[in-house]
Each structure stands twice: as C-alpha cells, then as structure tokens.
Amino acid sequence: MTRFSSATLAFPALSLMLASGPAMAQTVIDSSAGMVAATVLAEGLEHPWALAILPDGRFLVTERSGQLLVVKDGRSFAVDGVPNVVDRDQGGLLDVALAPDFESSGRIYLTFAEPAEDAGLQRGAGTAVMAARLVLEEGAGRLEDQNVIFRMNNFNNSTRHFGSRLAVAKDGTLFVTLGDRGDMDRAQDPQDLAGGVVRIAADGSVPADNPQVEGWRPEFWSIGHRNQQGATLRPSDGALFTVEHGAQGGDEVNLVQAGRNYGWPVITYGRDYSGLAIGKGTEAEGMEQPLHYWDPSISPSGLDFYEGELFPAWQGDLLSGGLSGQVLVRLDVEGDTIVGEERLFEQQLGRVRDVRVGPDGAIYLLTDDSNGKLLRLAPEGK
C-alpha cells in the first residue's frame, strides 16, 4: 500500500460546440513523458459522465441528465431509447460500455439511477444496468432490444453514492460497481448489494464461477466499498482495479479480488465530514488494504490502464481522473504494487470525470461541468 499527499508527485439538434482545425483550444504541460497537449474536441456537454470509443472513431458520451450522445468531427446527435433516469444530485445516466462483440452485435451497456416505479417498486431509486443494441444511421441513432439485466435491491430515497462503473471482461461477463447509497452500514450487509462489486453474465444471470461466499448474495464479487467511480481490467491478466471515494481523505485504489471484503466503513483512511473518526481505524482482520490511498481526497473518477504507443514510458500504468482534485493522475504500477504517482494538468482542465485510452494511443478525458468538455491528450504535435 502507498500513500501520497497532495504535494506528491443533429438528432435532435444540440447546442454542443465542437472544436476543429487550427483553432482547437490546447493546454500544454511538461511531464515525465515530455510535453503533453490537451486538445478540446468538444464542449457544451451537460455534466458528461462516461465515454466509450466506437470502432469507427466516434465517441459515445453519457450526460447525467439522461442523454446518450454520439460525437465526432463537428457533428453530434442524441440516441433515442435511453432509459428513464433519476436526475438528482449524483443520480442520472452514468456509465456506458461496449460488449466485446460490439462490431457484430451492436450491444452496449448503460448504468443509471433507475426510478422505483420503473422497477415495479414503491419508492426511491437504485443503480441498474440496461443492455441494448445500438443502431446508428446518418445523423441519427436509437437503442433497440432494451432490457434491464440487473438492478440493485433495496432502493432508497438517497440521491448519493450510486457508483457506478462497468468493466466488461473478454468472456462477456460484467463487473458492476455499486455505491453504499449514502448508508454506510449497507456495505457490510452480505444480503444488500449496496457497497459491493457484482459480477453478472451478459444476460444478467449469475456466473457459476462467482466466489459464492457463504451468506453472501450470489451476485457479489466483493463487499465493503463506499462509492467506486472508476473500474478497469488489466489487459495482461483481466484483474479488476477500481478507484473509490472516501469521506474526508481515504480515497482508494483497490485490486478487487473474488470473495474479499474491502472494509468500508469498519476500516478507512478517511474521517467523517464532521471530523470524527469512522469505524475501528485503518486495519482489521479479514479486511483488505488498498493498494494506494489519497489524503486529502482527489475524488477519483474514471480509470484505465495505459496501453499504447504514444506514451511508451507509461505502458502498464493506471490513469485516474480527479473531480475535487481537478487532475489526471498517473499511477506507476509494478506488478500488483503502486510505486509512485504523477499529477498532470492539475487545476487546469476542471473536474476530470472519465478517462479512456483510445486505440490511437491517445488519452481521452471528460470534464464534469455544465459546460463539460471532451479532450484528447497526446504528445505535443501528435
């Protein structure tokens, strides 16, 4: 485990503004990989939450208010058929991910804050996953064959801590991160899906090789999480890594293993917003330690491994956004250990909500704002 303080290293028509040509806005910094330029590809996004890159180079972007956008080359349009969402506070339309066979199936997954009435329940909201087939035509798009394949149990009226990121494995199974919904004790209840990572098959069923810990719901992969807003699978071995919001301090990076308990709220490196201690301290028998934590918090969001040719010095490292930290963080990974961090574009781009490495080796970011941006990071001049 490592710890670092802040001193360490047209369908329908949209108001989206897309940058193009030599007038593209750029911010350039020096880094361990040389000069890096952040170029604005699009702005005017309304609190964008997640990014997926389509095989043809277009971008899928979710807006928390409930829009799924296709963005590319001076054009944008909204996709019809997205689910209803509870757009309040931290709730809304959240993550988007492509199925491994997307090029043949068109299948995508969305996570969202689902209203109780759509789930056949009496009150509140909860995190859900929709599978659908994306159909794109010239300047238009729609979702077909929509199916809610998963929803958490025990909806409540809180508008906090929905999670929710998706990591899709090569075999088509999905890891879904679920927040504690603002009720910390739920994260230690093995029959309550809040505050856990679940692993489901593409149709929402429970894979036979889930950990199946006695007393746990069968969907669980792990428990004891607060609010994970970044998740990715290591390309070399498929291991699941997540980033998690702490309270005051205690943001975590975890290597999330099957059948493990990650401690929240029994152990944490953070404190309550009142300043009081939470739980029993930082260690307890049977509970896992984070690989890395931040104090003060950066509010990590979005996570991806760097695999590409544009930044060879960063191969195999983790990239995480930071919301309150307004930063992109590179975590130097050696095996299963984080040995250092580098902070990039700190206080220069805004609240970094999502991070994706593109097939071209560039790094793509979304900033969380009423005038949110899509940016491309590459070595200056490339």
C-alpha positions as CSV (number, residue, x, y, z in Angstrom):
1,M,0.0,0.0,0.0
2,T,1.2,3.5,-0.8
3,R,0.0,6.9,0.4
4,F,0.6,10.3,-1.2
5,S,-0.4,13.7,-0.1
6,S,-1.4,16.5,-2.4
7,A,2.2,17.7,-2.6
8,T,3.2,14.5,-4.4
9,L,4.2,13.9,-7.4
10,A,-28.4,16.6,-35.2
11,F,-30.9,14.2,-34.0
12,P,-32.3,16.1,-32.2
13,A,-30.4,19.3,-32.7
14,L,-28.0,20.0,-29.8
15,S,-26.1,23.1,-28.6
16,L,-22.9,21.1,-28.4
17,M,-19.9,23.1,-29.7
18,L,-17.3,21.1,-31.4
19,A,-13.8,22.4,-32.0
20,S,-12.0,21.8,-35.3
21,G,-8.9,22.9,-37.3
22,P,-6.1,25.1,-36.1
23,A,-8.4,27.0,-33.7
24,M,-8.7,23.9,-31.4
25,A,-8.0,25.0,-27.8
26,Q,-4.9,23.4,-26.3
27,T,-3.3,23.3,-22.9
28,V,0.3,22.0,-22.9
29,I,2.3,20.8,-19.9
30,D,5.7,19.2,-19.3
31,S,5.5,15.6,-17.9
32,S,7.6,12.5,-17.4
33,A,6.8,11.6,-21.0
34,G,7.7,15.0,-22.4
35,M,5.4,17.8,-23.5
36,V,1.7,16.7,-23.5
37,A,-1.0,18.7,-25.2
38,A,-4.7,18.5,-24.1
39,T,-6.9,19.5,-27.1
40,V,-10.5,20.3,-26.7
41,L,-12.5,18.2,-29.2
42,A,-16.0,19.2,-27.9
43,E,-17.5,21.5,-25.3
44,G,-21.0,22.4,-24.2
45,L,-21.6,18.9,-22.8
46,E,-24.0,18.9,-19.8
47,H,-22.3,17.2,-16.9
48,P,-20.9,14.3,-19.0
49,W,-20.3,11.1,-17.0
50,A,-18.9,8.4,-19.2
51,L,-17.1,7.9,-22.6
52,A,-16.8,4.9,-24.9
53,I,-15.0,4.9,-28.2
54,L,-16.7,3.3,-31.2
55,P,-14.7,1.2,-33.7
56,D,-15.2,3.9,-36.4
57,G,-13.7,6.6,-34.1
58,R,-16.9,8.2,-33.0
59,F,-17.5,8.8,-29.3
60,L,-20.4,7.7,-27.1
61,V,-20.9,10.2,-24.3
62,T,-23.5,10.0,-21.5
63,E,-24.8,13.1,-19.9
64,R,-26.0,12.7,-16.3
65,S,-29.4,14.3,-17.2
66,G,-30.2,11.4,-19.4
67,Q,-28.8,12.0,-22.9
68,L,-26.6,9.5,-24.8
69,L,-24.7,11.4,-27.4
70,V,-22.7,10.4,-30.5
71,V,-19.9,12.9,-31.1
72,K,-17.4,13.2,-34.0
73,D,-15.9,15.6,-36.5
74,G,-18.2,18.7,-35.9
75,R,-21.4,16.7,-35.7
76,S,-23.4,15.4,-32.7
77,F,-26.7,13.8,-32.2
78,A,-28.7,12.2,-29.3
79,V,-29.6,8.5,-29.3
80,D,-33.3,7.6,-28.8
81,G,-34.5,4.9,-26.5
82,V,-32.3,5.5,-23.4
83,P,-33.9,4.6,-20.0
84,N,-35.7,7.0,-17.7
85,V,-33.3,8.2,-15.0
86,V,-33.5,9.9,-11.7
87,D,-31.5,13.1,-12.5
88,R,-30.9,14.4,-9.0
89,D,-27.6,15.2,-7.2
90,Q,-25.3,12.2,-8.1
91,G,-28.0,10.2,-9.9
92,G,-28.7,10.1,-13.6
93,L,-27.4,8.4,-16.7
94,L,-24.0,7.1,-15.7
95,D,-21.6,4.6,-17.4
96,V,-21.6,3.2,-20.9
97,A,-19.6,0.3,-22.2
98,L,-19.4,-1.8,-25.4
99,A,-19.8,-5.6,-25.5
100,P,-16.7,-7.5,-26.6
101,D,-18.6,-8.5,-29.8
102,F,-20.0,-4.9,-30.4
103,E,-18.9,-4.8,-34.1
104,S,-21.2,-7.7,-34.9
105,S,-23.9,-7.4,-32.3
106,G,-24.1,-3.6,-31.7
107,R,-24.6,-4.4,-28.0
108,I,-23.9,-1.8,-25.4
109,Y,-24.5,-1.5,-21.6
110,L,-25.6,1.5,-19.6
111,T,-25.7,2.0,-15.9
112,F,-28.2,4.5,-14.5
113,A,-30.2,5.7,-11.4
114,E,-33.5,3.9,-12.0
115,P,-36.7,5.3,-10.6
116,A,-38.6,3.0,-8.4
117,E,-41.8,3.0,-10.4
118,D,-39.9,1.6,-13.5
119,A,-38.6,-1.2,-11.3
120,G,-42.1,-2.0,-10.0
121,L,-41.1,-0.7,-6.6
122,Q,-42.8,1.8,-4.2
123,R,-40.1,4.4,-3.5
124,G,-36.7,5.8,-4.3
125,A,-34.1,4.8,-6.8
126,G,-31.3,2.4,-7.3
127,T,-28.4,1.5,-9.7
128,A,-29.4,-0.6,-12.7
129,V,-27.8,-1.9,-15.9
130,M,-29.5,-1.8,-19.3
131,A,-28.4,-3.9,-22.3
132,A,-29.4,-2.7,-25.7
133,R,-28.5,-2.8,-29.4
134,L,-27.2,0.5,-30.7
135,V,-28.3,1.3,-34.2
136,L,-26.6,4.2,-36.0
137,E,-27.6,5.8,-39.2
138,E,-26.6,9.1,-40.9
139,G,-27.1,11.7,-38.2
140,A,-29.4,9.6,-36.1
141,G,-29.3,6.8,-33.6
142,R,-31.5,4.6,-31.5
143,L,-31.5,1.8,-29.0
144,E,-33.4,-1.4,-29.7
145,D,-34.0,-4.6,-27.8
146,Q,-33.6,-2.7,-24.5
147,N,-33.5,-4.9,-21.4
148,V,-32.7,-4.1,-17.8
149,I,-30.5,-7.1,-17.0
150,F,-29.6,-6.1,-13.4
151,R,-30.8,-3.8,-10.6
152,M,-29.6,-3.5,-7.1
153,N,-32.0,-4.5,-4.3
154,N,-33.3,-2.2,-1.5
155,F,-33.9,1.1,-3.4
156,N,-33.9,4.1,-1.2
157,N,-34.6,7.9,-1.4
158,S,-31.0,8.9,-1.2
159,T,-29.5,10.8,-4.2
160,R,-25.9,9.8,-3.3
161,H,-23.5,7.1,-4.0
162,F,-24.9,5.2,-6.9
163,G,-21.4,4.1,-8.1
164,S,-21.4,3.1,-10.9
165,R,-18.8,1.8,-13.4
166,L,-18.8,-1.1,-15.7
167,A,-15.9,-3.3,-16.6
168,V,-16.6,-5.9,-19.3
169,A,-14.4,-8.9,-19.5
170,K,-13.3,-10.7,-22.7
171,D,-15.7,-13.6,-21.9
172,G,-18.6,-11.1,-21.8
173,T,-19.2,-11.1,-18.1
174,L,-19.7,-7.7,-16.4
175,F,-18.3,-6.2,-13.2
176,V,-20.6,-3.5,-11.8
177,T,-19.6,-1.2,-9.0
178,L,-22.4,-0.2,-6.6
179,G,-22.2,2.7,-4.1
180,D,-23.4,2.4,-0.5
181,R,-26.3,4.7,-1.4
182,G,-25.4,7.1,1.4
183,D,-26.0,4.5,4.1
184,M,-22.5,3.2,5.1
185,D,-23.6,0.2,7.1
186,R,-25.2,-1.4,4.0
187,A,-21.7,-2.0,2.6
188,Q,-21.1,-4.7,5.3
189,D,-24.5,-6.4,4.8
190,P,-23.9,-9.5,2.7
191,Q,-27.5,-9.6,1.6
192,D,-27.6,-6.0,0.5
193,L,-26.0,-5.3,-2.9
194,A,-25.1,-1.7,-2.0
195,G,-21.5,-1.0,-1.4
196,G,-20.3,-4.0,-3.4
197,V,-19.0,-5.2,-6.8
198,V,-21.2,-7.6,-8.6
199,R,-20.3,-9.9,-11.4
200,I,-23.0,-10.9,-13.9
201,A,-23.3,-12.6,-17.2
202,A,-24.3,-10.7,-20.3
203,D,-27.9,-11.6,-19.7
204,G,-27.8,-10.6,-16.1
205,S,-27.6,-14.2,-14.7
206,V,-25.1,-15.2,-12.1
207,P,-21.9,-16.9,-13.4
208,A,-21.3,-20.3,-12.0
209,D,-17.7,-19.4,-11.1
210,N,-18.6,-16.4,-8.9
211,P,-17.0,-16.7,-5.4
212,Q,-20.2,-17.9,-3.7
213,V,-19.1,-16.9,-0.2
214,E,-21.3,-18.4,2.5
215,G,-24.0,-15.9,3.5
216,W,-23.4,-13.6,0.5
217,R,-25.8,-12.9,-2.3
218,P,-24.5,-14.9,-5.3
219,E,-24.1,-11.8,-7.5
220,F,-21.3,-10.5,-5.2
221,W,-17.7,-10.4,-6.3
222,S,-16.6,-8.3,-3.3
223,I,-18.1,-6.2,-0.5
224,G,-17.1,-3.3,1.8
225,H,-16.9,-0.4,-0.7
226,R,-18.1,3.2,-0.3
227,N,-18.5,4.7,-3.8
228,Q,-16.5,3.3,-6.7
229,Q,-16.5,5.6,-9.7
230,G,-13.7,4.0,-11.7
231,A,-13.1,0.4,-12.8
232,T,-10.9,-1.3,-15.4
233,L,-9.5,-4.7,-16.2
234,R,-5.7,-5.1,-16.5
235,P,-5.1,-6.2,-20.2
236,S,-2.4,-8.7,-19.2
237,D,-4.5,-10.9,-16.9
238,G,-8.0,-9.4,-16.6
239,A,-7.5,-8.4,-12.9
240,L,-10.1,-5.8,-11.7
241,F,-8.9,-2.5,-10.4
242,T,-11.2,0.2,-9.0
243,V,-10.9,3.7,-7.5
244,E,-13.2,4.6,-4.7
245,H,-14.3,7.8,-3.0
246,G,-13.5,8.0,0.7
247,A,-15.1,10.6,3.1
248,Q,-12.6,13.3,4.1
249,G,-9.4,11.6,2.9
250,G,-9.3,7.9,2.3
251,D,-9.9,7.8,-1.5
252,E,-8.6,4.3,-2.5
253,V,-7.2,2.3,-5.4
254,N,-8.0,-1.4,-5.0
255,L,-7.1,-4.6,-6.7
256,V,-10.5,-6.2,-6.3
257,Q,-10.3,-9.9,-5.8
258,A,-13.1,-12.5,-5.6
259,G,-14.7,-13.0,-2.2
260,R,-12.8,-10.3,-0.4
261,N,-14.1,-7.6,2.0
262,Y,-12.6,-4.1,1.4
263,G,-13.6,-2.8,4.8
264,W,-15.9,0.2,4.5
265,P,-17.0,1.5,6.9
266,V,-15.2,-0.7,9.5
267,I,-11.8,0.4,8.3
268,T,-10.8,3.6,6.3
269,Y,-8.0,6.1,6.0
270,G,-10.6,8.9,5.9
271,R,-12.6,10.7,8.5
272,D,-16.2,11.8,8.7
273,Y,-17.1,15.3,7.3
274,S,-17.7,16.3,11.0
275,G,-14.1,15.5,11.7
276,L,-14.9,12.4,13.8
277,A,-13.3,9.0,13.3
278,I,-15.1,6.4,11.2
279,G,-15.1,2.7,12.2
280,K,-12.2,0.9,14.0
281,G,-9.3,2.6,12.4
282,T,-7.2,1.5,9.3
283,E,-6.8,-2.2,9.8
284,A,-9.0,-5.2,10.8
285,E,-8.7,-9.0,10.4
286,G,-10.3,-10.3,7.3
287,M,-10.4,-6.9,5.6
288,E,-8.2,-5.9,2.6
289,Q,-5.9,-2.9,2.5
290,P,-6.0,-0.5,-0.5
291,L,-3.0,-0.5,-2.9
292,H,-2.9,3.2,-2.6
293,Y,-4.9,6.0,-1.0
294,W,-5.1,9.8,-1.1
295,D,-5.3,12.2,1.8
296,P,-6.5,14.8,1.1
297,S,-9.1,13.4,-1.3
298,I,-9.0,13.9,-5.0
299,S,-12.4,12.3,-5.6
300,P,-11.2,9.8,-8.2
301,S,-13.4,9.1,-11.2
302,G,-12.7,7.1,-14.3
303,L,-9.9,4.6,-14.6
304,D,-7.9,2.9,-17.4
305,F,-4.7,1.2,-18.0
306,Y,-2.4,2.8,-20.5
307,E,-1.6,0.5,-23.4
308,G,-0.4,2.4,-26.5
309,E,2.5,3.7,-28.5
310,L,2.2,7.5,-27.9
311,F,3.5,7.3,-24.3
312,P,5.8,4.4,-24.1
313,A,7.1,5.4,-20.7
314,W,3.6,5.0,-19.3
315,Q,3.0,1.4,-20.5
316,G,1.1,-0.6,-17.9
317,D,0.4,2.4,-15.7
318,L,-3.0,3.4,-14.3
319,L,-4.7,6.7,-15.2
320,S,-7.4,8.1,-12.9
321,G,-9.3,11.3,-13.1
322,G,-9.9,13.5,-10.1
323,L,-13.1,15.6,-9.5
324,S,-12.3,17.7,-6.4
325,G,-8.6,17.4,-7.3
326,Q,-9.2,18.7,-10.8
327,V,-6.4,16.4,-12.0
328,L,-5.4,13.5,-14.1
329,V,-3.2,11.1,-12.1
330,R,-0.8,8.6,-13.5
331,L,-0.1,5.7,-11.1
332,D,3.2,3.9,-11.6
333,V,2.3,0.2,-11.4
334,E,4.9,-2.5,-10.9
335,G,3.2,-5.9,-10.7
336,D,0.5,-5.6,-8.1
337,T,2.1,-2.6,-6.4
338,I,1.8,1.1,-7.0
339,V,5.2,2.7,-6.6
340,G,4.5,6.3,-7.3
341,E,2.2,8.9,-8.9
342,E,2.4,11.8,-11.2
343,R,-0.2,14.6,-11.3
344,L,-1.0,16.0,-14.7
345,F,-2.9,19.2,-15.7
346,E,-3.7,19.9,-12.0
347,Q,-6.2,22.7,-11.7
348,Q,-6.0,23.4,-15.5
349,L,-8.8,21.3,-17.1
350,G,-11.5,21.2,-14.5
351,R,-13.2,18.2,-12.8
352,V,-12.0,15.1,-14.6
353,R,-14.9,12.6,-14.7
354,D,-13.8,9.9,-17.1
355,V,-10.6,8.6,-18.6
356,R,-10.3,6.3,-21.6
357,V,-7.2,5.2,-23.6
358,G,-8.0,5.2,-27.4
359,P,-6.9,2.7,-30.0
360,D,-4.6,5.5,-31.4
361,G,-2.7,5.6,-28.0
362,A,-4.1,9.0,-27.1
363,I,-5.8,9.6,-23.7
364,Y,-9.4,10.9,-23.8
365,L,-11.0,12.8,-20.9
366,L,-14.4,14.1,-19.9
367,T,-14.7,17.1,-17.6
368,D,-17.7,17.4,-15.3
369,D,-19.4,20.8,-15.7
370,S,-22.5,22.4,-17.1
371,N,-20.1,23.2,-20.0
372,G,-18.3,19.9,-19.9
373,K,-15.5,19.1,-22.4
374,L,-14.2,16.1,-24.3
375,L,-10.4,16.3,-24.6
376,R,-7.6,14.4,-26.3
377,L,-4.2,14.1,-24.7
378,A,-1.2,13.3,-26.8
379,P,2.5,14.3,-27.1
380,E,2.7,17.9,-28.4
381,G,2.4,17.9,-32.2
382,K,0.8,14.4,-32.5
